[in-house]
């Protein structure tokens, strides 16, 4: 559909894709050691002012701000789902916003109101309102230099993910959102979402090693960045962390005058059907509960948490939460697809443990579809997947398929999946996928390993396996894991969906 200006959702996505940083520039910045810093926040404040707002305007959104390496998306989903169920019974919050990343199938999934992705028309309208406001500001004010070290003016519009963050503020404020749950992109201290000065509460999920170039190569350095979302005068919660990370979080909380509460698994979760039924998810749920309770105490004078049991709204919110691409099982004839996005060595081990538990209920050969694009360290993730499956008593993956994140064999990327930040030559040559295949074959010579160019090819490869002879009662147990871009593309193909 077209927006009021006649420009469509597809026009918006094409314009958004033009804001991606090309691979050559990404590489040049990496080699020069240029990382996100305080300039990133200063620039976001300028962009916010250029579209007509001050950081204090964001206070109207009553933001719950979540950072972490693993579980931050699930935590956001739990908090938003609880608030949604409470809204149905009590009429508050009036409207609930949810901002997450990345998307699985459509960019508009990143910006949700009352649980649903904004429509294509709404997305296009607000996208181009921000686009035009920034263009006019650049014309009237001229280029602005924020980083005095280089003396270079900031771009007229922020890069891709930062633009979406900016747009979400405008959209939520105009749409009357009165509680918004925000997931950080990378880190926290210098993340685009961190221009909020007075969140209702901050939550930090499990920390681990990820985004090493931007955040650092130790858990302490990464914890420093994540702790940046804590704000003086706002509640702050975290869950059990490794000691090194826990110390940094507490030290930074002390510097900020923040009382950081470390949550155990909430005992009120006993008897609640949290999916998957695993400790890591119960920790995420506990964090989501604390954030939702903090929000409701602020916006509903009649709300008082019950320390002994969760209300029906909270239980329903936890049990009915929808967070796609995580621990999903889809039956397709003789194939049982298991879909779980995982982008660190620890989260991949967790995904395989979950898969192994599901496989214990069934019999048949196991197949894996995997990709992580543009991350040299990902080849080292493979061994942990092999050893974890064996440790769970589920043997090995008989079939292993490595593919790129290109969606379709005939038409290439879906518009919402276009990514200029990876080396196009390496994608075409299947460089990473061949490295994965070589590594896997060295670790498990018995596996039948295939390299294919697209997600569609990978899925069809496994579908073809199902046409071979299977024993009585057997099904192919297929795990799709790794990049969320892979997972989203796979779900789009399996379901024929345009958005999730």
N, C-alpha and C positions, 0 to 999 in steps of 0.2 A: 504493500500500500504506500501511497505518497503522503508525505507530511503536508502541513498547511502551505509550505513554501513550494510544493511540487516536487521536492527532492525525496527520493525513496530510501527505504532501509538499505537496499543494495548500494545506493549512492553513498550512504553514510559509512558502510563497511569499506567501500573502496577508498573513501577519504581517510578513514581511520587507518587502513593499511598503509597509506602514504606516510603516516607518522611513525612507522616502524623504523628503527635504526638499521641501516643495511649491514650485512655481515662484514664487509670490508672495514667499516667504521668501528663496529663492535671489536673486531680483532685489533685494530690500531689502538683503540683505547685500552684494551687488555694489555697489549705489549708495552704501552706507555705507563701502565700502572694507574690509570685514571679510574677511580672508584666513586661510588655515590658518597657525598659528604653533605655538610650543612648547606652548601649552595643549593642542593636539590630542594630543601625545605623552603629556603628563601625565594627560590623561583616559583614554587607552588603558591606561596602567599601572594606573589605578584599576579599570577594567573587568576587566582581567586578574586583579587581586587578588580581585575580587568573585566570580570564578568558580573561585577556589581555586589560582591560580598566582602565582609571582614571575617576573620577566623571566629569572632564571637558569635556570628550568625549560626555557626555550626552547632552551638549549644542547644538550639531549638530542636535538633535532631535527637537529643538524648542518646548519644552514641555509646555502644558497647564495642570495645576495640580489642581484637584478638590477634596475637602473634604466636609463633611457634614453628617448629620444624615438622612435626607430625601431629595430626589431629586438630589443627586449627580450623580447617573447613568443617569437620564434623562437629566441633564445639560450637561454631557459629550456627550450624544447622539445628543443633539441639536447642540452643537459646531461642532462635527465631521460631521454631516449632512450638515450644512451650508458650511463648508469648502469643502465638496465633491461636492456640487452644484456649488460653485465658481470655483472649479477645472475644471469642465466640460466646463465652458464658457471661462476660462482664462488660463488653463494649469498649474496653480499653486494653491495650493501646488503640488509639483511633486508627492509625495506619502504621504498618511495620515495614521497614526497609531492610533489605539484606544485600550487601555488596561483597562478592567473593571473586576469586580468580583461581585458575583460568576457567574458561567456559569449556563445556564438553562438545556441544554441537553448534550452538548459535551464540554470538557475542552477547546478545541481549539477556542471556541467562545470568550474566554477572550482576545485573541490576534487577532486583525483584521487589515487588510490593505485595504484601500479604501472601507471600509464598509463591507467587507466580512471576515468571519473567515478564518484564514490560513488553507490550505489544510492539510490533515492527513500526507502527505509526507513531506511537509515543516515543520510542527510541529515536527515530529519525527527527522528530520535531525538536526534542531537547538537544540532540547531537548538533543540529545545525544552528540552534540558538546560541550555543556555546561557541561554535565555529565562527559565526558571524560577529559575535561580540568581541572575540579575540582579534579577529581581522581588523575590525574598526578601531580597536584600542591601539593596535600596532600602527595603523595609519595616522591616528591623531596624536599619539604620544611619542611615536618613533621607537627605534630599537632601544632596549634597556640593558645595561650592563650590570649584572648582579655579582658575577665572579670577577673581582678586580685583579686576581692573580694573572689571568690570561687576557683580560680586557676585551673579551669577546661578548657580543650581545647575546642574550637568550633568544631561543627560537620564538617566532610569533605564536606558536602553539606547542604544548608539551608533547612528549613522545607518547606512544600508544597507551600503555597502561596508566600513565599519569593523566592523560586526557580523559580516559574513562573514569578515573577517580574524581577528577574535576567535574565532569558531566554528572556523575552520580550525586554530588552535593547539590548542584543546581536542580536536578530532577526531583530529589527528595524534598528539598525546601519548597519547591513550587507545588508539589503534590501533597503537602501537608503531613509528611511523615513525622510521627512524634516519638518513635524509638527506631533507631537504625543500628544494625549489627554490621560491623566492618571487619573484614579479614585483611590483614596486611598482605602486601605482595611479596617483597623480599626484605627480610630483616625487620626493622621497626624504627630505629632512631632516625634514619634518613628516608624512610618509605613515604611515598606520596600521601598515604592515609594519615600520616602523623602530624598534619597541620592542625588537627583537632586539639584544642587547648584544655578543654574540660569534659572529657568523657565521663559518663556515669560510672563506668568501671572498665578496667583493663584485665584481660585474661591471657596468661601465657601457657600454652600447651607444651607437650614433651619436646625437649630440645635435642638436637643431634647435629651431625656434620652435614652441611649442605650449602650450596652457593658459596663455595670456598673463596672464589676470587673477590666477590663483593663483600663478604662478611668476615673472612679470616679462616685460618686452617685449624683452629683449636676450638673446643667447646666453650672456653672462657671468652674468646673474642666474639663468638656467635651469640652467647648469652648477653654480652654487653649491648649488642645491637637490638636484640629482642626486648631487653629491659627498657629501651627508649620509649616505649609506648606508655609506661607508667607516668602518671601526672600527679603533682602535688594537689591535694584536696579531693582526689578521686579514689574510689576503692580499687584494690588490686588483688588478683588471685593467681595462683599457679598450682600445679600439682607436683608430685614427687619428681625431683630431677636428680641427675647424677651429682655427687657432691661438688665438683668443680663448678658446674653451672649454677647450682643452688647458692653457692657463696657469692658469685657475681651478681645474681639477681637481688640478693639481700643487701649487698653493698650498695648497689645502685638505688635500691628503694630507700636506704638510709640517707643517701646523698640528697634524694628528692623529698625527704620528709614523708615518705609513703609507708603505710603499714601493709606489708605484703603478706597475705594469708595463704599458707600452704595447705591445700585440701587433701585429705585422705579420700578414698572412695566413699561416697555418701552412703551411710548405713540405710538411709530411706530407700535406696535402690533395691533392697531385698524384695524379691518377688516381681520386680519390674522387668519386662521383656526387652532388654537392651540388645540390639542386634549390631554386629555379631556378639555373642555371649562371651566376651573376652575382657580381660583386665584393662587393656589399653582403651577400649571403648567405654568402659565404666568410668575411667578417669576423665575422658572427654565429656561424658554425660554429667559427671559431678561438677565440672567447670561450667558447663552450660547452665546447670541449675543455679549455681551461685550468681552468675551474670544475670539470669532472668529474674531472680529474686531481688537483686539490687535495683533493676529497672522498675519492677512493679512497686517496690517500696517508695520510689520517687514519684511515679505518675498516678498511683492509685492509693489514696489515703486510707482506704478500707482494707488494703492488703497487709497481712501479717504472716510471715513464714511460720509454718508449724514445724518445730524442731524434731517431732517424733514420726511424722509421716508426710508423704507428698500428696497434694490434692489431686483430684481426678484430672484436672487440666494439665498438671505437670506430668502425670503418668501417661496420659494420652499424647502429650507433646513428645515425650521420649519414645513411646512405642510406635507412634505413627509418623515419625520423622522420615522425610524423603531426602536422601543425599545420594544422588546418582553417581555411578561409576566407582562406588566403594562397596566391596563385598556383595556383589550382585550375582544371582544365579538365574540363568535363563535356559530353559529346556527347548531344544529345537530337534525334534525327532530323535535320532540316535546320538545326538551330541548334547552334552550338558556344558554350557558355557559358564565359566566363572570369571567375573570381570572385577578387577580391583586396581585402581591407579596407585602406583607406588614409585617414589623417585629417589629414595635413599637406600643404602644397604640394609639398614634396620627395618625400614618399612617394607622392603621386598621380602625379607625373612618373615615378617609378620603376615604378609599376603600369602606366602607359600604355606605357612602353618595353618592359616584359615582354609586354604585350598585342600590341604592334606586332611583336615577334619571333615570337610565335605566329601572327599573321596572315600573316606572310611565307610560311608553308607552305601557305596556303589562299587561295581567292578567294571573293568575295561581299561584299555590303554589310555595313557595320559599324553596330552599335547600342550605345548607352550607357544604363545605368540608374545614376542617382546620387542620393545625398542626404547632407547633413550637417545635422542638426537643431540649432537653438539656438546656432549659431555665426555671428555676423554676418560675420566675415571670410571665411567659406567661399566667398562669391560671387567673391572674388578668386582662388580656386584654379582657376577654370575655364579661364582663358586659358592657363595652363601646360599643361593637358591637351591643348588644341587645338594649341599650338605643338610640343609634344613628339611627337604623332602625325605631324604634318607633317614634322618633322625626321627622323623614322625612315623617311620615304619611303612612309608608309601613308595619305596623303591625309587624309580627314576622317571623322567619324562622320556617316553619312547620316541616322540616326535617333537622337534623344536624348530620354530619358524621365526626368522628375524626379518623385519620389514622396516621401511621408512614410515614417516607420519603422513605421507601423501595418501589421500583418501581413496580415490577411484582410479582404476586401471585406464579407463578411456579418457576421462576429463580432468584428472589430476586433483588438485586441492578444491574442496568446497571453499567458497569465498571467505567464510568465517575462519578458515584454518590457514589461510595464507600466512607464511612466516618468512620474513626476509632476514632473520637474524642468524640463520644457519647457512653454512657454505653450500651454495647450490651445486657446485661441482662435486662435492663429497656426497650429497644426496643422490645425484644422478649416477655416480660411480658406486653407490652402496658401500662406501668406505667403512663406515661404522659397523654396518651389518656384517660385512665380511670379517671384520676384526672380532665381532661377537661370535660368529660361527667358528672361526679358527680356535678361539679360546674354549668354547663349549666342547668342541670335538676333542681337544686335548684333555679336558677334564672328564669327559664321558664318551669314549670312542664308540660305545655301542649305540649312541643316539643317532637317529636319522635327522640330520640337520639340513634345513633349506633356507635360502636367502631369496626373498622376493621383493619387488619394487614398491608395492602399495599395500595398504591395509586390506583392501578388497581382495587382492591376490592371496594374502595370508589366510583370510577367512575361507576363501574358496579351497585353498590347499587342505585345510582341516576338514572342510565339508567333503572333499574327495576321499579323504581317509575313511569316512563313515560308510563309503560305498564298498569297502573291502569287507571281508568276512569278519563278523563279530560273533563272539560266543553267545550262548543263550543267556539273556538277561543283561548282556554287556552294553555299555554306552561309552562313547569317547568322552573322557574328562578333559576339557580344554580350559586352560588358564590364559587370560589376556591380561597382561600387567606391564608396568613400566610407566611411560609417559602418559599423562592425562590426555594429551592430544591423540595418542594411539587409542586410548580407552574411549574417548568421545567419538572418534571416527568409527570405531568398531560398533559402538552402540547405535550410531546413526545408520549403519549398514544393516545391523541385525534387526532393528525396529522400523527402518524406513521413516525415522522421525526427523523433523526439522528443528526441534528444540526440545530440551528436557527440563 
